[in-house]
Amino acid sequence: MKLYIKYMVSLRCKPIVRQELQELGLDYVSVNLGTVELVREPTALQRSDLKSNLLKSGLELLDNKKNILIERIKNVVIEMIHYSDDVPRMNYSTYIADKLKYDYTYLSNIFSEVKGITLQQFIIKHKIEKVKELFLYNEMNLTEISHKLHYSSVAHLSNQFKKTTGFSPSLFKQSLQKRQYNLENI
């Protein structure tokens, strides 16, 4: 029995969900980002209690099939960009469609309808967040980052970064370095 949980996009959410399941006496097979696999179906009371307990932690148990699919799409994108050691070399559309076993056009249309932005915009937003994170750790230069995230060129990454954030990558990196310097010299 699979349950889908909205806003479960961080690894820190997993222990919270595990604890709630244990407190309610729900045996589980696995707890992953956005999904929980239970050994058996919860009673109506257990489901209701789980739903209200998760809400207290900022998480939401999903019932609507469209919302469940949207969360599955979001989790695949987030896992692919933020938690995978290497972003897949195939097109994101092919990767997402293969992973979820749906036609990409269908997934993209549902996503746009429910979220109000295209799936491509969502992917770009997360890729840029990953770029910012990599800048923060200061372990890679822009060329290395563009290769890691499979941009066609550094110029393409730079243009997308500026369009999304309003800053060029170099200006953004300078502002990060300035902030770090100021914090170190307080």
Residue pairs with C-beta under 8 A, 6 or more apart in sequence:
1 37
1 38
1 39
1 40
1 41
1 42
2 35
2 36
2 37
2 38
3 35
3 36
3 37
3 38
3 50
3 61
3 62
4 34
4 35
4 61
4 62
4 67
4 68
4 71
4 72
5 13
5 17
5 34
5 35
5 36
5 54
5 59
5 60
5 61
5 62
5 71
6 34
6 59
6 60
6 61
6 62
6 67
6 71
7 13
7 58
7 59
7 60
8 14
8 17
8 33
8 34
8 59
8 75
9 33
9 34
9 74
9 75
9 78
10 33
11 33
11 83
13 33
13 57
13 59
14 31
14 32
14 33
16 57
16 59
17 31
17 36
17 54
17 59
18 28
18 31
20 50
20 53
20 54
20 57
21 27
21 28
21 31
21 36
21 38
21 50
23 53
24 42
24 46
24 49
24 50
24 53
25 46
26 38
26 42
26 46
26 50
27 38
27 39
27 40
28 36
28 37
28 38
28 39
29 37
29 38
29 39
30 36
30 37
31 37
32 75
33 75
33 78
33 79
33 83
34 71
34 72
34 74
34 75
35 72
35 75
42 50
47 61
50 61
51 60
51 61
54 60
54 61
62 68
62 71
66 110
66 114
67 114
69 100
69 102
69 107
69 110
70 110
70 111
70 114
70 115
72 100
73 96
73 100
73 107
73 110
73 111
73 119
74 122
76 95
76 96
76 99
76 100
77 92
77 96
77 119
77 122
77 123
77 126
78 126
80 87
80 88
80 92
80 95
80 96
81 87
81 123
81 126
81 127
81 129
81 130
81 149
82 126
82 129
82 130
82 133
86 148
87 148
87 149
87 150
88 95
89 150
92 123
93 104
93 108
94 104
96 104
96 107
96 119
97 103
97 104
97 107
100 107
107 119
108 118
108 119
108 120
111 118
111 119
111 122
112 118
112 119
115 122
124 160
124 164
125 164
127 149
127 160
128 160
128 161
128 164
128 165
130 149
131 145
131 149
131 157
131 161
131 169
132 165
132 172
134 140
134 145
134 148
135 145
135 169
135 172
135 173
135 176
136 176
140 148
142 154
142 157
142 158
142 169
142 170
143 154
145 157
146 153
146 154
146 156
146 157
149 157
151 157
151 160
157 169
158 168
158 169
161 167
161 168
161 169
161 172
162 168
162 169
165 172
167 175
